[in-house]
């Protein structure tokens, strides 16, 4: 609840500062070619993410057919985009696949490593792109790149401390390092994970730049790409409400570096949010079809068990 309150607070502050106009404008501008482009690009990014999940899961000894992975990933994206927190869909994906393969624990680890590796690549790309900015954008580098680097360094140090055998049982440390070695850093896995994650991140950034163009703003892709990466990283924070909150706050601030007002930044974020939501609608179809397949199975089991419940034992 505290995390959701953070997202709600960001939205409340933005509504107070810029009003409802950016929301209305964002909904009005989400039509035509931006929608088609978002659907096409998201199909590619979903395929890449599903492939990444398949590689990680394979390293942990569980198989995920690519077709099944794509359908499950679409479903998880749709649930993430419509439910609070932004991670419900991933948990659902892990638990459902775990039940199918008979190992929920290993499936949860696979999804956790898959999402973590994708975030790590996103972080690296963001830092690299920010460091390649011209010196005229040096202030932005200091305000964004350095905090990201500090947070990443603290996270690495914390992990290393937690893996100290004197602090944690050796079994947990061995499990962590074994998963990392077999599922992420294995020669058969890491090149594909790196490629799939990079394509997915750049695909989402492209949709964000399409959202900027749909609002009528004209900003060169070279100047816009690093800001898109920063906003998308903020949108990954688990304090959002169905994807809304940190993304709009980050867009209102970051896009000011290319001359857009906070209201225009929020409008861009709204357009991107609507595009992202509509692009995940195939996941809603997966949810509906999954329920229809489950109901006949349930009725069949009930019909088979009914005679057993009504049967009487003959007296001896």
C-alpha positions as CSV (number, residue, x, y, z in Angstrom):
1,X,0.0,0.0,0.0
2,X,2.9,2.4,0.7
3,X,4.3,1.9,-2.8
4,X,0.9,2.5,-4.4
5,X,0.5,5.6,-2.2
6,X,3.8,6.9,-3.7
7,X,2.4,6.6,-7.3
8,X,-0.9,8.2,-6.2
9,X,1.0,11.1,-4.6
10,X,2.9,11.7,-7.8
11,X,-0.3,11.8,-9.9
12,X,-2.0,14.1,-7.3
13,X,0.9,16.6,-7.5
14,X,0.9,16.5,-11.3
15,X,-2.9,17.0,-11.4
16,X,-2.5,20.0,-9.1
17,X,0.4,21.5,-11.1
18,X,-0.8,21.0,-14.7
19,X,-4.5,20.2,-14.4
20,X,-6.5,17.7,-16.4
21,X,-5.7,19.2,-19.8
22,X,-2.6,17.0,-20.5
23,X,-4.7,13.8,-19.8
24,X,-7.5,14.9,-22.2
25,X,-4.9,15.9,-24.8
26,X,-3.1,12.6,-24.4
27,X,-6.2,10.6,-25.0
28,X,-7.3,12.7,-27.9
29,X,-3.9,12.3,-29.7
30,X,-3.7,8.5,-29.3
31,X,-5.0,7.6,-32.8
32,X,-4.0,6.4,-36.2
33,X,-0.5,5.6,-37.1
34,X,0.9,5.8,-33.6
35,X,-1.4,2.9,-32.5
36,X,-0.4,0.7,-35.4
37,X,3.3,1.5,-34.9
38,X,3.0,0.6,-31.2
39,X,1.3,-2.6,-31.9
40,X,3.9,-3.7,-34.4
41,X,6.9,-2.7,-32.2
42,X,5.4,-4.3,-29.1
43,X,5.0,-7.5,-31.0
44,X,8.7,-7.5,-31.6
45,X,9.6,-6.5,-28.0
46,X,7.3,-9.2,-26.6
47,X,8.9,-11.8,-28.8
48,X,12.4,-10.7,-27.6
49,X,11.3,-10.8,-23.9
50,X,9.7,-14.2,-24.4
51,X,12.9,-15.5,-25.9
52,X,14.9,-14.1,-23.0
53,X,12.6,-15.9,-20.5
54,X,13.0,-19.1,-22.5
55,X,16.8,-18.8,-22.3
56,X,16.8,-18.1,-18.6
57,X,14.3,-20.9,-17.8
58,X,16.3,-23.3,-19.9
59,X,19.4,-22.6,-17.8
60,X,17.4,-23.5,-14.7
61,X,16.3,-26.8,-16.3
62,X,12.7,-26.0,-17.2
63,X,11.5,-25.7,-20.8
64,X,9.2,-23.0,-22.1
65,X,8.1,-23.4,-25.8
66,X,8.5,-20.1,-27.6
67,X,4.8,-20.0,-28.6
68,X,3.7,-20.6,-25.0
69,X,6.3,-18.0,-23.8
70,X,4.9,-15.3,-26.2
71,X,1.3,-15.9,-25.1
72,X,2.2,-15.9,-21.4
73,X,4.3,-12.7,-21.8
74,X,1.5,-10.9,-23.6
75,X,-0.8,-11.9,-20.7
76,X,1.6,-10.7,-18.1
77,X,2.1,-7.4,-19.8
78,X,-1.6,-6.8,-20.0
79,X,-2.0,-7.6,-16.3
80,X,0.9,-5.4,-15.4
81,X,-0.7,-2.5,-17.4
82,X,-4.1,-2.9,-15.8
83,X,-3.3,-3.9,-12.1
84,X,-1.5,-1.9,-9.4
85,X,2.1,-2.4,-8.7
86,X,3.3,-3.4,-12.2
87,X,4.5,-6.9,-11.2
88,X,1.3,-8.8,-10.8
89,X,1.4,-10.2,-14.3
90,X,5.0,-11.5,-13.8
91,X,4.0,-13.3,-10.6
92,X,1.0,-14.8,-12.4
93,X,3.2,-15.9,-15.3
94,X,5.7,-17.5,-12.9
95,X,3.1,-19.3,-10.8
96,X,1.0,-20.5,-13.7
97,X,4.0,-21.9,-15.6
98,X,5.4,-23.4,-12.4
99,X,2.2,-25.3,-11.9
100,X,2.3,-26.5,-15.5
101,X,5.8,-27.9,-15.1
102,X,5.4,-29.0,-11.5
103,X,8.0,-26.6,-10.0
104,X,6.7,-23.3,-8.9
105,X,9.8,-22.3,-7.0
106,X,12.1,-22.8,-10.0
107,X,9.7,-21.0,-12.2
108,X,9.6,-18.0,-9.9
109,X,13.3,-17.9,-9.9
110,X,13.4,-18.0,-13.7
111,X,11.0,-15.0,-14.0
112,X,12.9,-13.1,-11.4
113,X,16.2,-13.6,-13.1
114,X,14.6,-12.8,-16.5
115,X,13.2,-9.5,-15.3
116,X,16.4,-8.6,-13.4
117,X,18.6,-9.3,-16.4
118,X,16.4,-7.1,-18.6
119,X,16.5,-4.3,-16.0
120,X,20.3,-4.6,-15.8
121,X,20.7,-4.2,-19.6
122,X,18.3,-1.2,-19.5
123,X,20.4,0.3,-16.7
124,X,23.7,-0.2,-18.7
125,X,22.2,1.2,-21.9
126,X,20.9,4.3,-20.0
127,X,24.3,5.0,-18.4
128,X,26.2,4.4,-21.7
129,X,23.8,6.7,-23.7
130,X,23.9,9.4,-21.1
131,X,27.7,9.3,-21.0
132,X,27.8,9.7,-24.8
133,X,25.8,13.0,-24.6
134,X,27.6,16.1,-25.7
135,X,29.1,18.3,-23.0
136,X,26.2,20.8,-23.5
137,X,24.0,18.3,-21.7
138,X,26.6,17.8,-18.9
139,X,24.1,19.0,-16.2
140,X,21.7,16.2,-17.2
141,X,24.6,13.7,-16.9
142,X,25.3,14.8,-13.4
143,X,21.6,14.8,-12.3
144,X,20.8,11.4,-13.8
145,X,23.9,9.3,-14.6
146,X,25.6,9.8,-11.2
147,X,22.6,8.9,-9.1
148,X,22.0,5.8,-11.2
149,X,25.6,4.8,-10.9
150,X,25.5,5.3,-7.1
151,X,22.3,3.3,-6.7
152,X,23.8,0.5,-8.9
153,X,27.0,0.5,-6.8
154,X,25.1,0.3,-3.6
155,X,23.0,-2.6,-4.9
156,X,26.1,-4.5,-6.0
157,X,27.8,-3.9,-2.6
158,X,24.6,-5.0,-0.8
159,X,24.5,-8.2,-2.8
160,X,28.1,-9.0,-2.2
161,X,27.6,-8.5,1.6
162,X,24.6,-10.7,1.6
163,X,26.5,-13.4,-0.1
164,X,29.2,-13.4,2.6
165,X,29.0,-17.0,4.1
166,X,29.4,-15.5,7.5
167,X,26.2,-13.5,7.0
168,X,24.0,-16.0,5.2
169,X,23.8,-19.8,5.0
170,X,26.2,-21.2,2.4
171,X,23.3,-23.0,0.7
172,X,21.6,-19.7,-0.2
173,X,24.9,-18.2,-1.5
174,X,25.5,-21.3,-3.6
175,X,21.9,-21.2,-4.9
176,X,22.3,-17.5,-5.9
177,X,25.6,-17.9,-7.6
178,X,24.6,-21.2,-9.3
179,X,21.4,-19.6,-10.8
180,X,23.4,-16.6,-11.9
181,X,26.0,-18.8,-13.6
182,X,23.6,-21.3,-15.2
183,X,20.7,-19.1,-16.1
184,X,22.2,-15.7,-17.0
185,X,25.9,-15.8,-17.5
186,X,26.2,-19.2,-19.2
187,X,27.8,-19.0,-22.7
188,X,24.6,-20.4,-24.3
189,X,22.4,-17.7,-22.6
190,X,24.0,-14.3,-22.0
191,X,24.5,-13.3,-25.7
192,X,20.8,-13.9,-26.4
193,X,19.8,-12.3,-23.2
194,X,21.8,-9.2,-24.0
195,X,20.5,-9.0,-27.6
196,X,16.9,-9.6,-26.6
197,X,17.0,-7.1,-23.8
198,X,18.7,-4.4,-25.9
199,X,16.1,-4.8,-28.7
200,X,13.3,-4.7,-26.2
201,X,14.6,-1.6,-24.5
202,X,15.2,0.3,-27.7
203,X,11.7,-0.8,-28.9
204,X,10.0,0.7,-25.9
205,X,12.1,3.8,-26.3
206,X,11.0,4.0,-29.9
207,X,7.3,3.9,-28.9
208,X,8.0,6.7,-26.4
209,X,9.6,8.8,-29.2
210,X,6.5,8.1,-31.3
211,X,4.4,9.4,-28.5
212,X,6.5,12.6,-28.5
213,X,6.0,13.0,-32.2
214,X,2.2,12.4,-31.9
215,X,1.9,15.4,-29.6
216,X,3.4,17.6,-32.3
217,X,6.7,18.2,-30.6
218,X,9.8,18.0,-32.9
219,X,12.8,16.8,-31.1
220,X,15.8,15.0,-32.7
221,X,16.0,11.3,-31.8
222,X,19.6,11.8,-30.6
223,X,18.4,14.2,-27.9
224,X,15.3,12.3,-27.1
225,X,16.7,8.7,-26.7
226,X,18.5,9.2,-23.4
227,X,15.5,11.0,-21.9
228,X,13.2,8.2,-23.1
229,X,15.5,5.6,-21.4
230,X,15.4,7.6,-18.2
231,X,11.6,7.9,-18.2
232,X,11.1,4.2,-19.0
233,X,13.4,3.3,-16.1
234,X,11.3,5.4,-13.8
235,X,8.2,3.6,-15.1
236,X,9.7,0.3,-14.0
237,X,9.6,1.4,-10.3
238,X,7.0,-0.8,-8.4
239,X,5.2,2.3,-7.1
240,X,3.0,2.8,-10.0
241,X,-0.8,2.4,-10.3
242,X,-1.3,0.2,-13.4
243,X,1.8,1.8,-14.9
244,X,0.8,5.4,-14.0
245,X,2.6,7.7,-11.6
246,X,6.5,7.7,-11.7
247,X,6.4,7.7,-15.5
248,X,4.4,10.9,-15.7
249,X,6.5,12.6,-13.1
250,X,9.7,11.6,-14.8
251,X,8.4,12.8,-18.2
252,X,7.3,16.1,-16.8
253,X,10.8,16.7,-15.5
254,X,13.1,15.1,-18.1
255,X,11.4,16.5,-21.2
256,X,12.1,20.0,-19.9
257,X,15.7,19.4,-21.0
258,X,14.5,19.5,-24.6
259,X,12.3,22.5,-24.2
260,X,8.9,20.9,-23.4
261,X,6.8,22.2,-20.5
262,X,5.8,20.0,-17.6
263,X,2.2,19.9,-19.1
264,X,3.6,18.8,-22.4
265,X,5.8,16.1,-20.7
266,X,2.7,14.7,-18.9
267,X,0.8,14.7,-22.2
268,X,3.6,12.7,-23.8
269,X,3.6,10.2,-20.9
270,X,-0.2,9.8,-21.2
271,X,0.1,9.2,-25.0
272,X,2.8,6.6,-24.3
273,X,0.7,5.0,-21.5
274,X,-2.3,4.6,-23.8
275,X,-0.2,3.3,-26.6
276,X,1.5,0.8,-24.3
277,X,-1.9,-0.4,-22.9
278,X,-3.5,-0.9,-26.3
279,X,-0.4,-2.7,-27.6
280,X,-0.8,-5.3,-24.8
281,X,-4.5,-6.0,-25.6
282,X,-3.5,-9.3,-27.2
283,X,-2.8,-10.3,-23.6
284,X,-6.5,-9.7,-22.8
285,X,-7.4,-12.2,-25.5
286,X,-5.0,-14.7,-24.0
287,X,-6.7,-14.2,-20.6
288,X,-10.2,-14.7,-22.1
289,X,-9.2,-17.8,-24.0
290,X,-7.5,-19.3,-21.0
291,X,-10.7,-18.9,-18.9
292,X,-12.8,-20.5,-21.6
293,X,-10.5,-23.5,-21.7
294,X,-10.5,-23.8,-17.9
295,X,-14.3,-23.8,-17.5
296,X,-15.0,-26.9,-19.7
297,X,-12.3,-28.8,-17.8
298,X,-13.9,-27.8,-14.5
299,X,-17.3,-28.9,-15.6
300,X,-16.0,-32.2,-16.8
301,X,-14.3,-32.9,-13.5
302,X,-17.5,-32.0,-11.6
303,X,-19.5,-34.3,-13.8
304,X,-17.1,-37.1,-13.3
305,X,-17.1,-36.7,-9.5
306,X,-20.9,-36.3,-9.2
307,X,-21.8,-40.0,-9.4
308,X,-19.1,-40.8,-6.8
309,X,-20.7,-38.3,-4.4
310,X,-24.2,-39.7,-4.9
311,X,-23.3,-43.4,-4.7
312,X,-24.5,-45.3,-1.7
313,X,-22.6,-48.2,-0.1
314,X,-24.7,-51.3,-0.2
315,X,-25.3,-52.9,3.3
316,X,-23.2,-55.9,4.0
